Amino acid sequence: MDGTAPEPEPTPAAEPVAQPPAAADQVSLAAGAAAAQAPEAVGGAPEMALEVGATVRLVAAPTYLKTADPMPMLRPPDLVDAEELGQVVGLRALEQLAVRFRRGTFLLERSQLEVVAR
């Protein structure tokens, strides 16, 4: 002990902060992501796009139906017949569609529906 203060330990050098990609890079990334998520049929051809107003039919009877009301309720599946045609009246998140049938409007997943060519 010679009476001098100990030397402070050197602090590690700060690592550079990653900068967000440029606007042009973001546009190209978004376009690539959209192309990667485009639905394709078994043969590799794109499926018909489901849009508001499209006529659809159930592929198989669901175990229950969920109403498209502001406060959704579960309803029995026999409210929609197998041959009954419905019209898409709204697009929802997570591949869900609001479809109007004769006895009500229900939320259904995209995989439960097939587009009817008219």
C-alpha positions as CSV (number, residue, x, y, z in Angstrom):
1,M,0.0,0.0,0.0
2,D,1.7,3.1,-1.2
3,G,-1.2,5.4,-0.6
4,T,-2.3,5.8,-4.2
5,A,-5.8,5.0,-5.4
6,P,-6.2,1.9,-7.5
7,E,-6.6,2.5,-11.2
8,P,-10.2,2.0,-12.5
9,E,-10.8,-1.0,-14.7
10,P,-11.2,-0.1,-18.4
11,T,-14.9,-0.3,-19.6
12,P,-15.6,-2.4,-22.6
13,A,-16.0,-0.6,-25.9
14,A,-19.6,0.1,-26.8
15,E,-20.9,-2.1,-29.6
16,P,-22.3,-0.2,-32.6
17,V,-26.1,0.0,-32.6
18,A,-27.8,-1.7,-35.5
19,Q,-29.5,0.9,-37.8
20,P,-33.0,0.1,-39.2
21,P,-33.0,-0.7,-42.9
22,A,-33.5,2.0,-45.4
23,A,-37.0,2.7,-46.7
24,A,-36.3,1.1,-50.1
25,D,-35.1,-2.1,-48.2
26,Q,-38.3,-2.1,-46.2
27,V,-40.5,-2.0,-49.3
28,S,-38.6,-4.9,-50.9
29,L,-38.8,-6.9,-47.7
30,A,-42.6,-6.3,-47.5
31,A,-43.0,-7.3,-51.2
32,G,-41.0,-10.5,-50.6
33,A,-43.0,-11.4,-47.5
34,A,-46.3,-10.8,-49.4
35,A,-45.2,-13.1,-52.2
36,A,-44.1,-15.8,-49.8
37,Q,-47.5,-15.7,-48.1
38,A,-49.5,-15.9,-51.3
39,P,-51.8,-19.0,-51.2
40,E,-51.2,-21.6,-53.8
41,A,-53.2,-24.6,-54.8
42,V,-51.9,-28.2,-55.0
43,G,-50.9,-27.7,-58.7
44,G,-48.9,-24.6,-57.9
45,A,-51.4,-22.2,-59.5
46,P,-52.7,-19.4,-57.2
47,E,-56.1,-20.0,-55.7
48,M,-59.0,-17.7,-56.5
49,A,-58.8,-14.7,-54.1
50,L,-61.6,-14.4,-51.6
51,E,-62.9,-10.9,-51.5
52,V,-66.1,-9.3,-50.2
53,G,-69.0,-10.4,-52.4
54,A,-67.5,-13.8,-53.3
55,T,-69.9,-16.7,-53.3
56,V,-68.7,-19.6,-51.2
57,R,-69.8,-23.0,-49.9
58,L,-68.7,-25.0,-46.8
59,V,-66.2,-27.8,-47.6
60,A,-67.2,-29.8,-44.5
61,A,-69.7,-29.3,-41.7
62,P,-68.0,-27.6,-38.7
63,T,-68.4,-28.7,-35.2
64,Y,-70.1,-25.4,-34.3
65,L,-70.8,-22.0,-35.9
66,K,-69.6,-18.7,-34.4
67,T,-71.8,-15.7,-35.2
68,A,-70.2,-12.6,-36.7
69,D,-72.1,-10.3,-34.2
70,P,-70.2,-7.7,-32.0
71,M,-70.7,-10.2,-29.2
72,P,-70.2,-13.6,-30.9
73,M,-72.1,-16.7,-29.8
74,L,-71.6,-20.3,-30.7
75,R,-74.5,-21.9,-32.6
76,P,-75.2,-25.4,-33.7
77,P,-73.8,-26.4,-37.1
78,D,-77.1,-27.5,-38.6
79,L,-78.0,-23.8,-39.3
80,V,-76.1,-24.1,-42.6
81,D,-76.9,-26.9,-45.0
82,A,-74.1,-28.6,-47.0
83,E,-75.3,-27.3,-50.4
84,E,-76.2,-23.8,-49.2
85,L,-74.3,-20.9,-50.8
86,G,-73.1,-18.0,-48.8
87,Q,-71.7,-14.6,-49.6
88,V,-68.5,-13.1,-48.0
89,V,-69.5,-9.9,-46.2
90,G,-66.3,-9.2,-44.3
91,L,-62.6,-10.1,-44.0
92,R,-61.2,-10.6,-40.5
93,A,-57.8,-11.3,-39.1
94,L,-56.2,-14.8,-39.0
95,E,-57.7,-16.1,-42.2
96,Q,-61.3,-15.7,-40.9
97,L,-64.2,-14.5,-43.1
98,A,-67.7,-13.3,-42.2
99,V,-70.1,-15.2,-44.4
100,R,-73.8,-14.5,-44.7
101,F,-76.0,-17.6,-45.1
102,R,-79.8,-17.9,-45.1
103,R,-80.0,-18.2,-41.3
104,G,-77.3,-15.8,-40.2
105,T,-73.8,-14.4,-40.7
106,F,-71.0,-16.6,-39.3
107,L,-67.2,-16.4,-38.8
108,L,-65.5,-19.2,-40.7
109,E,-61.8,-20.0,-41.5
110,R,-60.6,-19.8,-45.0
111,S,-59.8,-23.5,-45.0
112,Q,-63.5,-24.4,-44.3
113,L,-64.7,-22.7,-47.5
114,E,-64.5,-23.2,-51.3
115,V,-65.2,-20.5,-53.9
116,V,-68.1,-21.2,-56.2
117,A,-67.6,-20.1,-59.7
118,R,-70.7,-18.3,-61.0
